[in-house]
Amino acid sequence: MVSLGLFLMPLHPPARDLTMVLEEDRDLVKLADRLGYAEAWMGEHYTSTGEPVTSPLLFNASLIAETERIVFGTGVISLPQQHPVVVAGHVALFDHLSRGRTIFGIGSGGLSCDWEIFGNLDGRKRGMAMVESIELILKLWTEDPPFRHDGTHFQVSLEDRIIPELGVGRLIRPYQKPYPPIAVSLRSANSYTATEAGRRGWIPVSGNFIPAADIATHWPTYAAGAEAVGRRADPSLWRVGRSVLVTDSDAQAEDILADPDGVFTRYYTYLNVHGRMAGGDLSKDIDWPAARAGAEKTAREFVIAGSAATVLDRLVAFRDEIGDFGTLMVTGHDMEGMHDLWMRSFARLAEDVGPKLSRYMDGLRSSAAAD
């Protein structure tokens, strides 16, 4: 079967009241838990009031006592932007507080204004810092002091001030042993990160704003990395994101997609304009009507919206294009003016569309196993 997950960047109009949108996001996670969604992932961004959650761990911690089963993912903690000792301590603490309802999603950071404020504008260095950071975090979770790490990006030592009988000089370790599952975001086609994730056994996560043709390369690349070290990769590990909205009719979905001020146009205007800046174009002279027109075109490519039957058909086609996977990560969008429709959509995905998609995918697996 395929599981359902919830992925929140989150992205909201920056003029909206922050307290209100955070509560809206919390309510969505609580609904997902009640509906049986397996996971809820929250992003991390420091310098955008459009993406206002600075700590997925803090946000998720506010929901531990208000949910029962849902597993919390960090989507993702940008490792070059924080000291590994701090990350190791916070994730281990959250894992205990949640009794192991933790997936440790990591990345090198995707928001260019975060790169600037943290002094991480060099993409290659960010990638290297991420790898150095996670290797140090795993060492902190699995090895006793004394130790010293003199790395390129981080320096850590704990050699002298250690009293084992008092716990002095000891770091707390996660609830899950030896540590929570580690996930990493994948973007480009034939991604080197996918190869490395396969080698290391990390969970691959393909984002909702990536073309299906590129996503289709992620699993084969991941599986090849796993095979290179003698591991058999199980596609049930793979999390794949998509924006999905079940509407009352196809005509209603068309109206939403065509709205130049609608939720999906706003979403992809943000991503497309920021993507240009992330690519090095720092011009502030933006042709907003053209940007919105481009965003509508992007939304029509990536968003799966329509009646329950249409959404199911498009999800089946999406699965046929990219291959087998384990969890469909449904994007949580801003719900202003569409709150009830979004809530019904998440429910219909859990109660109707999702089970039908699962049966279809299970049938394909059974046929493949019989061949």
FISEPA-566596 format. One record per residue (C-alpha): residue number from 1; x negated, y negated, z negated. Coordinates in steps of 0.25 Angstrom, whole numbers, plus 5000, padded with zeros to 4 digits. Last residue first. Example, Ala and Ser with C-alpha at 12.3 -4.5 7.8 and 13.67 -1.06 7.14 Angstrom:
<site drenro="2" xx="4945" yy="5004" zz="4971"/>
<site drenro="1" xx="4951" yy="5018" zz="4969"/>
***
This chain:
<site drenro="371" xx="4973" yy="5050" zz="5053"/>
<site drenro="370" xx="4982" yy="5052" zz="5041"/>
<site drenro="369" xx="4975" yy="5041" zz="5032"/>
<site drenro="368" xx="4977" yy="5031" zz="5043"/>
<site drenro="367" xx="4992" yy="5034" zz="5044"/>
<site drenro="366" xx="4993" yy="5033" zz="5029"/>
<site drenro="365" xx="4986" yy="5020" zz="5029"/>
<site drenro="364" xx="4995" yy="5015" zz="5039"/>
<site drenro="363" xx="5007" yy="5019" zz="5032"/>
<site drenro="362" xx="5002" yy="5013" zz="5019"/>
<site drenro="361" xx="5000" yy="5000" zz="5027"/>
<site drenro="360" xx="5015" yy="5000" zz="5031"/>
<site drenro="359" xx="5020" yy="5004" zz="5018"/>
<site drenro="358" xx="5012" yy="4992" zz="5011"/>
<site drenro="357" xx="5017" yy="4982" zz="5021"/>
<site drenro="356" xx="5031" yy="4987" zz="5018"/>
<site drenro="355" xx="5028" yy="4985" zz="5003"/>
<site drenro="354" xx="5023" yy="4971" zz="5005"/>
<site drenro="353" xx="5034" yy="4966" zz="5013"/>
<site drenro="352" xx="5045" yy="4970" zz="5004"/>
<site drenro="351" xx="5043" yy="4968" zz="4989"/>
<site drenro="350" xx="5030" yy="4961" zz="4987"/>
<site drenro="349" xx="5030" yy="4953" zz="5000"/>
<site drenro="348" xx="5045" yy="4949" zz="4997"/>
<site drenro="347" xx="5041" yy="4944" zz="4983"/>
<site drenro="346" xx="5029" yy="4936" zz="4988"/>
<site drenro="345" xx="5039" yy="4930" zz="4999"/>
<site drenro="344" xx="5050" yy="4927" zz="4989"/>
<site drenro="343" xx="5040" yy="4919" zz="4980"/>
<site drenro="342" xx="5035" yy="4912" zz="4993"/>
<site drenro="341" xx="5049" yy="4908" zz="4997"/>
<site drenro="340" xx="5053" yy="4904" zz="4983"/>
<site drenro="339" xx="5041" yy="4894" zz="4982"/>
<site drenro="338" xx="5042" yy="4888" zz="4996"/>
<site drenro="337" xx="5042" yy="4873" zz="4993"/>
<site drenro="336" xx="5028" yy="4874" zz="4987"/>
<site drenro="335" xx="5023" yy="4888" zz="4987"/>
<site drenro="334" xx="5008" yy="4886" zz="4990"/>
<site drenro="333" xx="5003" yy="4899" zz="4995"/>
<site drenro="332" xx="5000" yy="4913" zz="4989"/>
<site drenro="331" xx="4993" yy="4922" zz="4999"/>
<site drenro="330" xx="4997" yy="4936" zz="4999"/>
<site drenro="329" xx="4985" yy="4946" zz="4997"/>
<site drenro="328" xx="4989" yy="4959" zz="5004"/>
<site drenro="327" xx="4982" yy="4970" zz="4997"/>
<site drenro="326" xx="4976" yy="4983" zz="5002"/>
<site drenro="325" xx="4971" yy="4982" zz="5016"/>
<site drenro="324" xx="4972" yy="4990" zz="5029"/>
<site drenro="323" xx="4969" yy="4983" zz="5042"/>
<site drenro="322" xx="4968" yy="4969" zz="5047"/>
<site drenro="321" xx="4977" yy="4969" zz="5059"/>
<site drenro="320" xx="4987" yy="4979" zz="5055"/>
<site drenro="319" xx="4988" yy="4973" zz="5041"/>
<site drenro="318" xx="4991" yy="4960" zz="5048"/>
<site drenro="317" xx="5002" yy="4966" zz="5057"/>
<site drenro="316" xx="5008" yy="4973" zz="5045"/>
<site drenro="315" xx="5008" yy="4959" zz="5038"/>
<site drenro="314" xx="5015" yy="4953" zz="5050"/>
<site drenro="313" xx="5026" yy="4963" zz="5050"/>
<site drenro="312" xx="5028" yy="4962" zz="5035"/>
<site drenro="311" xx="5029" yy="4947" zz="5036"/>
<site drenro="310" xx="5039" yy="4947" zz="5048"/>
<site drenro="309" xx="5048" yy="4957" zz="5040"/>
<site drenro="308" xx="5047" yy="4949" zz="5027"/>
<site drenro="307" xx="5051" yy="4937" zz="5035"/>
<site drenro="306" xx="5039" yy="4927" zz="5039"/>
<site drenro="305" xx="5025" yy="4923" zz="5035"/>
<site drenro="304" xx="5011" yy="4929" zz="5037"/>
<site drenro="303" xx="5002" yy="4918" zz="5037"/>
<site drenro="302" xx="4989" yy="4919" zz="5044"/>
<site drenro="301" xx="4991" yy="4915" zz="5059"/>
<site drenro="300" xx="5003" yy="4906" zz="5057"/>
<site drenro="299" xx="4996" yy="4899" zz="5046"/>
<site drenro="298" xx="4984" yy="4896" zz="5055"/>
<site drenro="297" xx="4993" yy="4890" zz="5065"/>
<site drenro="296" xx="5000" yy="4881" zz="5054"/>
<site drenro="295" xx="4986" yy="4877" zz="5049"/>
<site drenro="294" xx="4981" yy="4873" zz="5062"/>
<site drenro="293" xx="4994" yy="4864" zz="5063"/>
<site drenro="292" xx="4991" yy="4859" zz="5049"/>
<site drenro="291" xx="4977" yy="4855" zz="5053"/>
<site drenro="290" xx="4981" yy="4848" zz="5066"/>
<site drenro="289" xx="4991" yy="4840" zz="5058"/>
<site drenro="288" xx="4980" yy="4837" zz="5047"/>
<site drenro="287" xx="4969" yy="4832" zz="5057"/>
<site drenro="286" xx="4958" yy="4832" zz="5046"/>
<site drenro="285" xx="4948" yy="4821" zz="5046"/>
<site drenro="284" xx="4941" yy="4825" zz="5033"/>
<site drenro="283" xx="4929" yy="4831" zz="5040"/>
<site drenro="282" xx="4921" yy="4841" zz="5032"/>
<site drenro="281" xx="4920" yy="4852" zz="5043"/>
<site drenro="280" xx="4911" yy="4862" zz="5037"/>
<site drenro="279" xx="4918" yy="4875" zz="5038"/>
<site drenro="278" xx="4924" yy="4873" zz="5024"/>
<site drenro="277" xx="4930" yy="4860" zz="5029"/>
<site drenro="276" xx="4937" yy="4867" zz="5041"/>
<site drenro="275" xx="4942" yy="4878" zz="5032"/>
<site drenro="274" xx="4948" yy="4867" zz="5023"/>
<site drenro="273" xx="4956" yy="4862" zz="5034"/>
<site drenro="272" xx="4960" yy="4876" zz="5038"/>
<site drenro="271" xx="4963" yy="4881" zz="5024"/>
<site drenro="270" xx="4971" yy="4869" zz="5020"/>
<site drenro="269" xx="4979" yy="4868" zz="5033"/>
<site drenro="268" xx="4981" yy="4883" zz="5031"/>
<site drenro="267" xx="4988" yy="4881" zz="5018"/>
<site drenro="266" xx="4996" yy="4869" zz="5022"/>
<site drenro="265" xx="5001" yy="4876" zz="5034"/>
<site drenro="264" xx="5005" yy="4888" zz="5026"/>
<site drenro="263" xx="5013" yy="4880" zz="5016"/>
<site drenro="262" xx="5020" yy="4871" zz="5025"/>
<site drenro="261" xx="5017" yy="4857" zz="5029"/>
<site drenro="260" xx="5016" yy="4860" zz="5044"/>
<site drenro="259" xx="5028" yy="4869" zz="5043"/>
<site drenro="258" xx="5027" yy="4880" zz="5054"/>
<site drenro="257" xx="5023" yy="4891" zz="5045"/>
<site drenro="256" xx="5034" yy="4888" zz="5035"/>
<site drenro="255" xx="5045" yy="4887" zz="5046"/>
<site drenro="254" xx="5040" yy="4900" zz="5053"/>
<site drenro="253" xx="5041" yy="4907" zz="5040"/>
<site drenro="252" xx="5055" yy="4903" zz="5039"/>
<site drenro="251" xx="5058" yy="4907" zz="5053"/>
<site drenro="250" xx="5052" yy="4921" zz="5050"/>
<site drenro="249" xx="5063" yy="4922" zz="5039"/>
<site drenro="248" xx="5064" yy="4923" zz="5024"/>
<site drenro="247" xx="5049" yy="4921" zz="5022"/>
<site drenro="246" xx="5038" yy="4931" zz="5018"/>
<site drenro="245" xx="5026" yy="4923" zz="5017"/>
<site drenro="244" xx="5012" yy="4929" zz="5018"/>
<site drenro="243" xx="4998" yy="4922" zz="5018"/>
<site drenro="242" xx="4988" yy="4934" zz="5019"/>
<site drenro="241" xx="4977" yy="4940" zz="5011"/>
<site drenro="240" xx="4970" yy="4953" zz="5012"/>
<site drenro="239" xx="4965" yy="4961" zz="5000"/>
<site drenro="238" xx="4957" yy="4973" zz="5004"/>
<site drenro="237" xx="4955" yy="4984" zz="4993"/>
<site drenro="236" xx="4965" yy="4993" zz="4999"/>
<site drenro="235" xx="4956" yy="4994" zz="5011"/>
<site drenro="234" xx="4947" yy="5004" zz="5003"/>
<site drenro="233" xx="4933" yy="5003" zz="5007"/>
<site drenro="232" xx="4924" yy="5016" zz="5006"/>
<site drenro="231" xx="4911" yy="5013" zz="5000"/>
<site drenro="230" xx="4898" yy="5018" zz="5005"/>
<site drenro="229" xx="4890" yy="5005" zz="5005"/>
<site drenro="228" xx="4891" yy="5002" zz="5020"/>
<site drenro="227" xx="4906" yy="5007" zz="5019"/>
<site drenro="226" xx="4910" yy="4996" zz="5010"/>
<site drenro="225" xx="4904" yy="4985" zz="5020"/>
<site drenro="224" xx="4911" yy="4992" zz="5031"/>
<site drenro="223" xx="4924" yy="4992" zz="5024"/>
<site drenro="222" xx="4923" yy="4977" zz="5021"/>
<site drenro="221" xx="4920" yy="4974" zz="5036"/>
<site drenro="220" xx="4932" yy="4983" zz="5040"/>
<site drenro="219" xx="4941" yy="4976" zz="5030"/>
<site drenro="218" xx="4937" yy="4962" zz="5033"/>
<site drenro="217" xx="4938" yy="4963" zz="5049"/>
<site drenro="216" xx="4953" yy="4962" zz="5049"/>
<site drenro="215" xx="4953" yy="4950" zz="5040"/>
<site drenro="214" xx="4946" yy="4943" zz="5052"/>
<site drenro="213" xx="4957" yy="4947" zz="5062"/>
<site drenro="212" xx="4968" yy="4943" zz="5051"/>
<site drenro="211" xx="4963" yy="4929" zz="5051"/>
<site drenro="210" xx="4959" yy="4924" zz="5037"/>
<site drenro="209" xx="4968" yy="4915" zz="5029"/>
<site drenro="208" xx="4974" yy="4926" zz="5020"/>
<site drenro="207" xx="4960" yy="4930" zz="5014"/>
<site drenro="206" xx="4954" yy="4944" zz="5015"/>
<site drenro="205" xx="4950" yy="4950" zz="5002"/>
<site drenro="204" xx="4940" yy="4961" zz="5001"/>
<site drenro="203" xx="4939" yy="4968" zz="4987"/>
<site drenro="202" xx="4924" yy="4971" zz="4984"/>
<site drenro="201" xx="4918" yy="4984" zz="4986"/>
<site drenro="200" xx="4904" yy="4979" zz="4987"/>
<site drenro="199" xx="4900" yy="4983" zz="5001"/>
<site drenro="198" xx="4914" yy="4980" zz="5006"/>
<site drenro="197" xx="4914" yy="4966" zz="4999"/>
<site drenro="196" xx="4900" yy="4964" zz="5007"/>
<site drenro="195" xx="4906" yy="4968" zz="5020"/>
<site drenro="194" xx="4918" yy="4959" zz="5018"/>
<site drenro="193" xx="4909" yy="4947" zz="5014"/>
<site drenro="192" xx="4902" yy="4949" zz="5027"/>
<site drenro="191" xx="4915" yy="4946" zz="5033"/>
<site drenro="190" xx="4919" yy="4953" zz="5046"/>
<site drenro="189" xx="4929" yy="4942" zz="5049"/>
<site drenro="188" xx="4928" yy="4930" zz="5039"/>
<site drenro="187" xx="4936" yy="4929" zz="5026"/>
<site drenro="186" xx="4934" yy="4939" zz="5015"/>
<site drenro="185" xx="4937" yy="4936" zz="5000"/>
<site drenro="184" xx="4930" yy="4945" zz="4990"/>
<site drenro="183" xx="4936" yy="4954" zz="4979"/>
<site drenro="182" xx="4929" yy="4960" zz="4966"/>
<site drenro="181" xx="4936" yy="4970" zz="4958"/>
<site drenro="180" xx="4935" yy="4967" zz="4943"/>
<site drenro="179" xx="4923" yy="4972" zz="4936"/>
<site drenro="178" xx="4916" yy="4984" zz="4931"/>
<site drenro="177" xx="4926" yy="4987" zz="4926"/>
<site drenro="176" xx="4938" yy="4978" zz="4925"/>
<site drenro="175" xx="4939" yy="4970" zz="4912"/>
<site drenro="174" xx="4927" yy="4961" zz="4917"/>
<site drenro="173" xx="4914" yy="4959" zz="4909"/>
<site drenro="172" xx="4911" yy="4949" zz="4898"/>
<site drenro="171" xx="4897" yy="4944" zz="4898"/>
<site drenro="170" xx="4887" yy="4948" zz="4887"/>
<site drenro="169" xx="4876" yy="4938" zz="4882"/>
<site drenro="168" xx="4882" yy="4939" zz="4868"/>
<site drenro="167" xx="4891" yy="4950" zz="4866"/>
<site drenro="166" xx="4887" yy="4950" zz="4851"/>
<site drenro="165" xx="4880" yy="4964" zz="4851"/>
<site drenro="164" xx="4874" yy="4961" zz="4865"/>
<site drenro="163" xx="4867" yy="4948" zz="4860"/>
<site drenro="162" xx="4862" yy="4942" zz="4873"/>
<site drenro="161" xx="4855" yy="4928" zz="4875"/>
<site drenro="160" xx="4843" yy="4932" zz="4882"/>
<site drenro="159" xx="4845" yy="4938" zz="4896"/>
<site drenro="158" xx="4858" yy="4932" zz="4902"/>
<site drenro="157" xx="4854" yy="4925" zz="4915"/>
<site drenro="156" xx="4861" yy="4920" zz="4927"/>
<site drenro="155" xx="4857" yy="4912" zz="4939"/>
<site drenro="154" xx="4866" yy="4910" zz="4951"/>
<site drenro="153" xx="4865" yy="4906" zz="4965"/>
<site drenro="152" xx="4852" yy="4912" zz="4970"/>
<site drenro="151" xx="4852" yy="4922" zz="4959"/>
<site drenro="150" xx="4843" yy="4923" zz="4946"/>
<site drenro="149" xx="4852" yy="4933" zz="4938"/>
<site drenro="148" xx="4847" yy="4938" zz="4924"/>
<site drenro="147" xx="4852" yy="4949" zz="4916"/>
<site drenro="146" xx="4852" yy="4953" zz="4901"/>
<site drenro="145" xx="4863" yy="4956" zz="4901"/>
<site drenro="144" xx="4873" yy="4968" zz="4904"/>
<site drenro="143" xx="4877" yy="4971" zz="4918"/>
<site drenro="142" xx="4891" yy="4973" zz="4924"/>
<site drenro="141" xx="4899" yy="4961" zz="4924"/>
<site drenro="140" xx="4887" yy="4951" zz="4924"/>
<site drenro="139" xx="4882" yy="4959" zz="4936"/>
<site drenro="138" xx="4895" yy="4958" zz="4943"/>
<site drenro="137" xx="4895" yy="4943" zz="4942"/>
<site drenro="136" xx="4881" yy="4942" zz="4947"/>
<site drenro="135" xx="4884" yy="4950" zz="4959"/>
<site drenro="134" xx="4896" yy="4941" zz="4961"/>
<site drenro="133" xx="4888" yy="4929" zz="4960"/>
<site drenro="132" xx="4877" yy="4933" zz="4969"/>
<site drenro="131" xx="4887" yy="4937" zz="4980"/>
<site drenro="130" xx="4895" yy="4924" zz="4979"/>
<site drenro="129" xx="4882" yy="4915" zz="4979"/>
<site drenro="128" xx="4878" yy="4922" zz="4992"/>
<site drenro="127" xx="4891" yy="4918" zz="4998"/>
<site drenro="126" xx="4891" yy="4904" zz="4993"/>
<site drenro="125" xx="4877" yy="4903" zz="4998"/>
<site drenro="124" xx="4881" yy="4907" zz="5012"/>
<site drenro="123" xx="4892" yy="4897" zz="5012"/>
<site drenro="122" xx="4884" yy="4885" zz="5008"/>
<site drenro="121" xx="4893" yy="4875" zz="5002"/>
<site drenro="120" xx="4892" yy="4880" zz="4988"/>
<site drenro="119" xx="4890" yy="4867" zz="4980"/>
<site drenro="118" xx="4901" yy="4870" zz="4970"/>
<site drenro="117" xx="4909" yy="4857" zz="4975"/>
<site drenro="116" xx="4906" yy="4860" zz="4989"/>
<site drenro="115" xx="4910" yy="4875" zz="4990"/>
<site drenro="114" xx="4922" yy="4871" zz="4982"/>
<site drenro="113" xx="4926" yy="4861" zz="4993"/>
<site drenro="112" xx="4923" yy="4872" zz="5003"/>
<site drenro="111" xx="4934" yy="4882" zz="4997"/>
<site drenro="110" xx="4931" yy="4896" zz="5001"/>
<site drenro="109" xx="4922" yy="4901" zz="4989"/>
<site drenro="108" xx="4911" yy="4912" zz="4989"/>
<site drenro="107" xx="4921" yy="4923" zz="4985"/>
<site drenro="106" xx="4926" yy="4932" zz="4974"/>
<site drenro="105" xx="4938" yy="4939" zz="4970"/>
<site drenro="104" xx="4938" yy="4946" zz="4956"/>
<site drenro="103" xx="4950" yy="4955" zz="4955"/>
<site drenro="102" xx="4956" yy="4955" zz="4942"/>
<site drenro="101" xx="4968" yy="4961" zz="4934"/>
<site drenro="100" xx="4958" yy="4968" zz="4925"/>
<site drenro="99" xx="4965" yy="4966" zz="4912"/>
<site drenro="98" xx="4968" yy="4951" zz="4916"/>
<site drenro="97" xx="4961" yy="4945" zz="4904"/>
<site drenro="96" xx="4949" yy="4955" zz="4906"/>
<site drenro="95" xx="4948" yy="4952" zz="4921"/>
<site drenro="94" xx="4949" yy="4937" zz="4918"/>
<site drenro="93" xx="4937" yy="4938" zz="4908"/>
<site drenro="92" xx="4929" yy="4945" zz="4918"/>
<site drenro="91" xx="4932" yy="4935" zz="4929"/>
<site drenro="90" xx="4928" yy="4924" zz="4920"/>
<site drenro="89" xx="4915" yy="4929" zz="4915"/>
<site drenro="88" xx="4910" yy="4934" zz="4929"/>
<site drenro="87" xx="4914" yy="4921" zz="4935"/>
<site drenro="86" xx="4907" yy="4912" zz="4925"/>
<site drenro="85" xx="4894" yy="4921" zz="4926"/>
<site drenro="84" xx="4895" yy="4920" zz="4941"/>
<site drenro="83" xx="4894" yy="4905" zz="4941"/>
<site drenro="82" xx="4905" yy="4899" zz="4949"/>
<site drenro="81" xx="4906" yy="4893" zz="4963"/>
<site drenro="80" xx="4898" yy="4903" zz="4971"/>
<site drenro="79" xx="4908" yy="4914" zz="4966"/>
<site drenro="78" xx="4921" yy="4908" zz="4972"/>
<site drenro="77" xx="4931" yy="4916" zz="4964"/>
<site drenro="76" xx="4941" yy="4921" zz="4974"/>
<site drenro="75" xx="4952" yy="4924" zz="4976"/>
<site drenro="74" xx="4952" yy="4929" zz="4961"/>
<site drenro="73" xx="4961" yy="4941" zz="4960"/>
<site drenro="72" xx="4971" yy="4944" zz="4949"/>
<site drenro="71" xx="4978" yy="4957" zz="4948"/>
<site drenro="70" xx="4993" yy="4957" zz="4947"/>
<site drenro="69" xx="4998" yy="4966" zz="4936"/>
<site drenro="68" xx="5006" yy="4959" zz="4925"/>
<site drenro="67" xx="5006" yy="4944" zz="4927"/>
<site drenro="66" xx="5008" yy="4932" zz="4917"/>
<site drenro="65" xx="4997" yy="4936" zz="4908"/>
<site drenro="64" xx="4986" yy="4936" zz="4918"/>
<site drenro="63" xx="4992" yy="4924" zz="4926"/>
<site drenro="62" xx="4984" yy="4913" zz="4920"/>
<site drenro="61" xx="4971" yy="4921" zz="4921"/>
<site drenro="60" xx="4974" yy="4921" zz="4936"/>
<site drenro="59" xx="4972" yy="4906" zz="4937"/>
<site drenro="58" xx="4960" yy="4905" zz="4928"/>
<site drenro="57" xx="4954" yy="4917" zz="4936"/>
<site drenro="56" xx="4957" yy="4910" zz="4949"/>
<site drenro="55" xx="4950" yy="4898" zz="4945"/>
<site drenro="54" xx="4950" yy="4884" zz="4952"/>
<site drenro="53" xx="4964" yy="4886" zz="4958"/>
<site drenro="52" xx="4968" yy="4873" zz="4966"/>
<site drenro="51" xx="4968" yy="4877" zz="4980"/>
<site drenro="50" xx="4974" yy="4864" zz="4986"/>
<site drenro="49" xx="4967" yy="4857" zz="4974"/>
<site drenro="48" xx="4954" yy="4861" zz="4980"/>
<site drenro="47" xx="4941" yy="4860" zz="4974"/>
<site drenro="46" xx="4940" yy="4873" zz="4965"/>
<site drenro="45" xx="4945" yy="4884" zz="4972"/>
<site drenro="44" xx="4948" yy="4898" zz="4967"/>
<site drenro="43" xx="4958" yy="4908" zz="4973"/>
<site drenro="42" xx="4969" yy="4917" zz="4966"/>
<site drenro="41" xx="4972" yy="4931" zz="4969"/>
<site drenro="40" xx="4984" yy="4939" zz="4964"/>
<site drenro="39" xx="4985" yy="4954" zz="4965"/>
<site drenro="38" xx="4994" yy="4966" zz="4966"/>
<site drenro="37" xx="5007" yy="4959" zz="4969"/>
<site drenro="36" xx="5018" yy="4966" zz="4961"/>
<site drenro="35" xx="5029" yy="4956" zz="4963"/>
<site drenro="34" xx="5028" yy="4952" zz="4948"/>
<site drenro="33" xx="5013" yy="4950" zz="4950"/>
<site drenro="32" xx="5015" yy="4942" zz="4963"/>
<site drenro="31" xx="5025" yy="4933" zz="4955"/>
<site drenro="30" xx="5015" yy="4930" zz="4944"/>
<site drenro="29" xx="5005" yy="4926" zz="4955"/>
<site drenro="28" xx="5015" yy="4917" zz="4961"/>
<site drenro="27" xx="5019" yy="4911" zz="4948"/>
<site drenro="26" xx="5004" yy="4908" zz="4946"/>
<site drenro="25" xx="5003" yy="4901" zz="4959"/>
<site drenro="24" xx="5015" yy="4892" zz="4957"/>
<site drenro="23" xx="5009" yy="4889" zz="4943"/>
<site drenro="22" xx="4996" yy="4884" zz="4950"/>
<site drenro="21" xx="5004" yy="4876" zz="4960"/>
<site drenro="20" xx="5012" yy="4869" zz="4949"/>
<site drenro="19" xx="5000" yy="4866" zz="4940"/>
<site drenro="18" xx="4993" yy="4860" zz="4953"/>
<site drenro="17" xx="5004" yy="4851" zz="4957"/>
<site drenro="16" xx="5004" yy="4851" zz="4972"/>
<site drenro="15" xx="4996" yy="4840" zz="4979"/>
<site drenro="14" xx="4985" yy="4850" zz="4983"/>
<site drenro="13" xx="4995" yy="4858" zz="4991"/>
<site drenro="12" xx="4992" yy="4873" zz="4986"/>
<site drenro="11" xx="4983" yy="4884" zz="4990"/>
<site drenro="10" xx="4980" yy="4895" zz="4980"/>
<site drenro="9" xx="4971" yy="4903" zz="4984"/>
<site drenro="8" xx="4982" yy="4912" zz="4980"/>
<site drenro="7" xx="4982" yy="4927" zz="4984"/>
<site drenro="6" xx="4993" yy="4936" zz="4980"/>
<site drenro="5" xx="4992" yy="4951" zz="4982"/>
<site drenro="4" xx="5000" yy="4962" zz="4988"/>
<site drenro="3" xx="4996" yy="4977" zz="4989"/>
<site drenro="2" xx="4996" yy="4985" zz="5001"/>
<site drenro="1" xx="5000" yy="5000" zz="5000"/>
***
